[in-house]
Amino acid sequence: MEKNEIKDRLFDVLNDTDNLPIQDIVVDDRNNIVNVYLTDGTRFSVHVEKCGIWNICEV
């Protein structure tokens, strides 16, 4: 699976969920980052890299 496909699928999964208080989802294709903004003002960034690992960082 390529990076763009996993970013698209991640966006779709997050966008279709009703279980999280998501305010907005912003995809930064240049930097391969999916930013998820919650209604309480918290932002989580998912960096997509094809290397066999994944990270979620609270910023």
Buried (B, 14 or more C-beta within 10 A) or exposed (E): EEEEEBBEEBBEEBEEEEEEEBEEBEBEEEEBBBBBBEEEEEBBBBEBEEEEEEEEEEE
